């Protein structure tokens, strides 16, 4: 494993959010290279060749996504950065926003140039008050030094960025709900097709990328696609940020090569598990849980996670030791997804409410053994039947928790409490 720092190269330095510090770390050199040496299509091909995939959870190839924007269309094109980061357990984008915002700004300038956009938006989670202040200050610095605005660095290219603060809705992390929110509409997902690359923000071609995805672009342009693609695995290229929390000695955000063994990451980066390992949520609260006896051969890449029956997701690793009550953990999640459902789709609106009631009746000591099959049945009837993946995000934990820890649920129902509470 290379252990190269692409996204966290600022660690150990002071005043890292400033333009002065960023320039010392080769900041904005990628933009200069693009303007001097590359056409828009060259940038897209370079990002394609790097193998960079979206870091928001879906893992879709970034360069390929950029190529979907129509070439000949008489409408403005928009580049939108999804900085909403509402997935429970996820806090990796927040680090870039608060500690190295110029990296994101430079990535957006390059992305905007590649797709022919002159206006970018950063949709930031409303609770990220400090990060929004840092970001706005960095944008002001970039305008003052002509890295943003008209005729950037004498190139003839214009690009502007506006920060849009959300109001705390998890569903606005879904890209079309995010677009509706920017437009001042109710933050509810849109039917697709048409896809945002054709009909997006203000009915114009729009590309939406994650903070981490855009922030990797300057390094790729400076060092070349081959250097990036040499890191990671055959299908999961580069490094990734992982936010790890729960029962580990050193929770935090770490950068690791894709393909790093999960337990190696936990032991070497996060200082190992405190207590006896019981389970791991590998990619944020919506991803299927793994039991302790399933994790030894799992690697931190998209394909390995899929083979293990789960997902890499946003890279939010939540470690649980044997003091955790699995039914209580699931009850917290069902309450969250019920609260965050926008209510647009019946399977999600009714389904999240139904499973929430079942779980909290169980928490009150009134659960029935039949509830376990009912939970799974309701979850299966939510999966794949809604406009956006929120229903799936609520259903996958239910199905995996009940399947893998059925005996613990049954004992909870029998005793009216967790066995560990005795």
C-alpha positions in Angstrom: 0.0 0.0 0.0 1.3 3.4 -1.0 0.0 5.4 2.0 0.4 8.5 -0.2 -1.5 11.6 1.0 -3.6 13.1 -1.8 -6.4 14.6 0.1 -4.9 15.0 3.6 -1.5 16.4 2.6 -2.2 19.4 4.8 -2.0 17.3 8.0 0.5 18.6 10.6 0.6 22.1 9.2 -0.8 25.4 10.5 -3.4 27.7 8.9 -4.2 25.1 6.2 -7.4 26.7 5.1 -5.5 29.8 3.9 -4.6 30.5 0.3 -1.0 31.1 1.4 -0.7 27.6 2.8 -2.4 26.0 -0.2 0.0 27.7 -2.7 2.9 26.2 -0.7 1.5 22.8 -1.4 1.4 23.3 -5.2 -2.1 24.8 -5.0 -3.7 26.1 -8.2 -0.8 24.7 -10.3 -3.3 22.2 -11.8 -5.5 25.0 -12.9 -2.5 26.7 -14.6 -1.6 23.5 -16.3 -5.1 23.0 -17.6 -5.3 26.6 -19.1 -1.9 26.3 -20.7 -1.9 22.7 -22.0 -5.3 21.1 -22.1 -8.6 21.4 -23.9 -11.9 20.6 -22.1 -12.1 17.2 -23.6 -8.5 16.5 -22.6 -9.4 17.1 -18.9 -12.4 14.8 -19.2 -10.2 12.0 -20.7 -7.6 12.5 -18.1 -10.1 12.1 -15.3 -11.6 9.1 -17.1 -8.2 7.5 -17.4 -7.4 8.0 -13.7 -10.3 5.7 -12.7 -11.6 8.2 -10.2 -15.1 7.2 -9.0 -17.6 9.2 -7.1 -16.9 9.3 -3.4 -20.4 10.2 -2.2 -21.4 6.6 -2.1 -22.5 5.5 -5.6 -19.0 5.1 -6.9 -19.9 6.2 -10.5 -16.9 7.1 -12.7 -16.4 10.8 -12.4 -14.9 11.5 -15.9 -17.7 9.4 -17.5 -20.3 11.5 -15.7 -18.7 14.7 -17.0 -18.8 13.4 -20.5 -22.6 13.1 -20.4 -23.1 16.9 -20.6 -24.4 17.8 -24.1 -21.8 19.4 -26.3 -24.1 21.6 -28.4 -26.8 23.2 -26.3 -27.9 26.8 -26.0 -28.2 26.7 -22.2 -25.9 27.4 -19.3 -24.2 24.5 -17.7 -23.8 24.1 -13.9 -21.4 22.3 -11.7 -22.8 21.5 -8.2 -20.7 20.2 -5.3 -22.7 18.0 -2.9 -21.3 19.0 0.5 -24.5 18.0 2.4 -22.9 14.9 4.1 -25.9 13.8 6.1 -25.2 10.0 6.3 -24.9 9.0 10.0 -21.3 8.1 10.7 -19.9 10.2 7.9 -17.7 13.2 8.6 -14.9 13.0 6.0 -16.0 15.8 3.6 -16.3 18.1 6.6 -12.5 17.8 7.1 -11.8 19.1 3.6 -14.4 21.9 3.9 -12.9 23.2 7.1 -9.2 22.4 6.7 -8.4 22.6 3.0 -11.2 24.4 1.1 -9.0 25.7 -1.7 -8.4 22.1 -2.9 -12.2 21.8 -3.5 -12.3 25.2 -5.2 -9.5 24.3 -7.5 -11.2 21.0 -8.3 -14.4 22.8 -9.1 -12.6 25.3 -11.5 -11.1 22.4 -13.4 -14.5 20.5 -13.4 -16.3 23.6 -14.6 -13.8 24.1 -17.4 -14.1 20.5 -18.5 -17.9 20.7 -18.8 -18.1 24.2 -20.1 -19.7 25.7 -17.0 -19.2 29.2 -15.7 -21.2 28.9 -12.5 -20.7 26.5 -9.6 -22.6 25.9 -6.5 -21.6 24.3 -3.2 -24.5 22.9 -1.3 -23.3 22.6 2.2 -25.0 21.0 5.2 -26.7 23.7 7.3 -25.2 22.4 10.5 -21.7 23.0 9.1 -21.6 26.6 10.3 -17.9 26.9 10.9 -17.1 25.1 7.7 -19.4 27.4 5.7 -17.5 30.4 7.1 -14.1 28.9 6.3 -15.3 28.1 2.8 -16.7 31.5 2.1 -13.5 33.1 3.3 -11.5 30.9 0.9 -13.7 31.8 -2.0 -13.2 35.5 -1.2 -9.4 34.8 -1.3 -9.7 33.0 -4.6 -11.6 35.9 -6.1 -9.1 38.5 -4.8 -6.2 36.6 -6.5 -8.2 36.0 -9.8 -8.5 32.2 -9.3 -12.2 32.8 -9.5 -14.2 35.3 -11.6 -13.7 36.7 -15.0 -10.6 35.9 -17.2 -9.1 33.6 -14.6 -5.3 34.0 -14.7 -5.6 35.6 -18.1 -7.1 32.5 -19.7 -10.3 34.0 -20.9 -12.2 31.5 -18.9 -14.8 32.7 -16.3 -16.0 30.7 -13.3 -17.9 31.7 -10.2 -18.9 29.8 -7.1 -21.8 30.4 -4.7 -22.3 28.7 -1.4 -25.9 27.5 -0.7 -26.5 26.4 2.9 -29.1 23.6 3.4 -31.5 23.4 6.3 -30.7 20.0 7.7 -32.7 17.6 5.5 -30.9 14.2 4.9 -32.9 13.7 1.7 -31.2 16.8 0.2 -28.1 14.7 0.0 -29.8 13.0 -3.0 -28.7 15.0 -6.0 -32.1 15.9 -7.5 -33.6 16.9 -4.1 -30.5 19.0 -3.7 -31.2 20.8 -7.0 -34.8 21.4 -5.9 -33.5 22.9 -2.7 -31.1 25.3 -4.5 -34.0 26.4 -6.7 -36.0 27.3 -3.6 -38.4 24.4 -3.9 -39.3 21.7 -1.5 -36.4 19.4 -1.1 -37.9 16.3 -2.7 -36.2 14.0 -5.3 -37.2 14.2 -8.9 -38.2 11.4 -11.2 -35.5 10.3 -13.6 -35.1 10.4 -16.6 -34.4 13.1 -17.5 -31.1 13.0 -15.7 -29.4 16.1 -14.3 -26.6 16.0 -16.9 -29.4 16.8 -19.5 -32.0 18.6 -17.4 -30.7 19.6 -14.0 -30.5 22.9 -12.1 -32.9 25.5 -13.7 -33.7 22.9 -16.3 -30.1 23.1 -17.7 -27.3 20.5 -18.0 -25.8 20.0 -14.5 -23.1 17.8 -13.0 -23.2 17.0 -9.3 -20.1 15.7 -7.6 -19.1 15.0 -4.0 -16.5 17.1 -2.1 -14.0 14.3 -2.0 -14.4 13.5 -5.7 -13.7 17.1 -6.8 -10.9 17.6 -4.3 -8.9 14.6 -5.9 -9.0 16.2 -9.4 -6.1 18.8 -8.9 -3.7 16.0 -7.8 -4.7 13.9 -10.9 -4.1 16.8 -13.2 -0.8 17.7 -11.7 0.6 14.2 -11.5 -1.2 12.5 -14.3 -3.9 9.9 -14.6 -1.4 7.0 -14.6 0.0 8.0 -11.2 -3.5 8.0 -9.7 -4.6 4.7 -11.4 -1.5 2.9 -10.1 -2.9 3.3 -6.6 -5.7 1.0 -5.4 -7.1 -2.0 -7.2 -8.0 -2.9 -10.7 -11.5 -1.4 -10.5 -11.2 0.8 -7.4 -8.5 3.4 -8.1 -6.8 5.9 -5.9 -7.1 6.7 -2.2 -10.2 7.4 -0.2 -11.1 9.1 3.0 -12.6 7.0 5.7 -14.3 8.3 8.8 -14.2 5.8 11.5 -16.1 6.0 14.8 -17.4 3.7 17.6 -15.3 1.3 19.6 -11.8 2.0 18.3 -8.9 3.6 20.1 -8.4 6.5 17.6 -11.6 7.5 15.9 -11.2 10.1 13.1 -10.7 10.6 9.4 -7.9 8.7 7.6 -6.8 8.4 4.0 -6.0 5.0 2.7 -5.5 3.2 -0.6 -8.6 1.6 -1.9 -8.1 -2.2 -1.5 -6.7 -1.9 2.1 -7.9 -4.8 4.2 -10.6 -3.6 6.6 -9.1 -5.0 9.7 -5.6 -3.8 8.8 -7.1 -0.3 8.5 -8.8 -0.5 11.8 -5.7 -1.8 13.6 -3.0 0.4 11.9 -5.0 3.7 11.4 -7.6 3.6 14.1 -5.5 1.9 16.8 -7.6 -1.3 17.0 -10.9 -2.2 18.6 -11.7 -1.5 22.2 -13.2 -4.6 23.7 -14.3 -7.6 21.7 -15.5 -6.9 18.2 -19.1 -7.7 17.5 -20.0 -6.0 14.3 -19.0 -3.3 11.8 -21.0 -1.0 9.6 -18.6 -0.5 6.7 -19.9 2.5 4.7 -22.4 4.6 6.7 -25.6 3.7 8.5 -27.4 2.7 5.4 -25.0 -0.1 4.4 -25.7 -3.8 5.5 -23.9 -4.7 8.7 -21.1 -7.2 9.0 -20.6 -9.6 11.9 -17.2 -10.1 13.5 -16.7 -13.4 11.8 -17.3 -11.9 8.3 -14.7 -9.1 8.3 -11.3 -10.8 8.0 -11.2 -11.1 4.2 -13.0 -7.9 3.4 -11.1 -5.0 1.8 -11.9 -1.4 1.5 -12.9 -1.2 -2.1 -16.2 -1.3 -4.0 -15.9 -4.9 -5.3 -14.7 -6.5 -2.1 -17.6 -4.9 -0.2 -20.1 -6.1 -2.8 -18.8 -9.6 -2.5 -19.3 -9.5 1.2 -22.9 -8.5 0.7 -22.5 -4.9 1.8 -21.2 -1.6 0.3 -18.3 0.8 0.6 -20.8 3.7 0.6 -19.5 7.0 1.9 -16.6 5.2 3.7 -18.1 5.7 7.2 -16.9 2.8 9.3 -18.8 2.3 12.6 -17.2 -0.3 14.9 -19.3 -2.1 17.6 -18.0 -4.2 20.4 -19.9 -6.7 22.5 -21.4 -4.0 24.7 -23.7 -2.8 21.9 -27.3 -3.8 21.9 -28.1 -4.5 18.2 -31.9 -4.1 18.6 -31.4 -0.7 20.2 -29.0 0.3 17.5 -31.6 -0.6 14.8 -34.3 1.3 16.7 -32.2 4.5 16.5 -31.7 4.0 12.8 -35.4 3.4 12.1 -36.3 6.6 14.0 -33.8 8.5 12.0 -35.0 7.3 8.6 -38.6 7.8 9.5 -37.9 11.4 10.5 -35.9 12.1 7.4 -38.3 10.6 4.8 -39.7 13.4 2.7 -43.0 11.7 2.4 -43.2 11.8 -1.4 -43.3 8.1 -2.0 -45.9 5.9 -0.3 -43.6 2.8 0.3 -41.0 5.1 2.1 -43.5 7.4 3.9 -45.6 4.5 5.3 -42.8 1.9 5.4 -40.3 4.0 7.5 -43.2 4.9 9.9 -44.3 1.3 10.2 -40.9 -0.1 11.0 -40.2 2.7 13.4 -43.4 1.9 15.4 -42.5 -1.8 15.5 -39.0 -1.2 16.7 -40.0 1.3 19.4 -42.9 -1.0 20.6 -40.1 -3.6 20.9 -38.0 -1.1 22.9 -41.0 -0.6 25.3 -41.0 -4.4 26.0 -44.1 -5.1 23.9 -42.4 -6.8 20.9 -43.6 -10.1 19.4 -41.6 -12.7 17.7 -43.7 -12.3 14.6 -42.4 -8.7 14.4 -39.1 -10.0 13.0 -40.6 -11.4 9.9 -42.8 -8.4 9.6 -39.9 -6.0 9.7 -38.2 -7.9 6.9 -41.4 -8.1 4.9 -42.0 -4.3 5.2 -38.3 -3.6 4.3 -38.5 -5.8 1.2 -41.5 -3.9 0.1 -39.6 -0.6 0.4 -36.5 -1.7 -1.5 -36.3 -0.4 -5.1 -39.9 1.0 -5.1 -39.3 4.7 -4.6 -38.0 7.7 -6.5 -34.8 8.0 -4.5 -32.7 5.5 -2.4 -33.8 6.7 1.0 -36.2 3.8 1.4 -33.4 1.4 0.4 -31.1 3.1 3.0 -33.7 2.4 5.7 -34.5 -1.1 4.5 -30.9 -2.5 4.1 -30.0 -2.2 7.8 -33.3 -3.8 8.9 -32.8 -6.8 6.6 -29.2 -7.4 7.5 -29.6 -6.7 11.3 -32.5 -9.1 11.6 -30.9 -11.8 9.4 -27.6 -11.8 11.2 -28.6 -11.1 14.8 -32.0 -12.8 14.9 -31.2 -14.7 18.1 -30.4 -11.4 19.9 -33.7 -9.8 18.7 -35.6 -12.9 19.8 -33.9 -12.7 23.3 -34.7 -9.0 23.5 -38.4 -9.7 22.7 -38.4 -12.5 25.3 -36.8 -10.5 28.1 -38.2 -7.0 27.1 -34.6 -5.8 27.2 -31.2 -6.5 25.8 -29.4 -9.5 27.4 -26.4 -7.2 28.0 -28.6 -5.0 30.2 -28.9 -7.8 32.9 
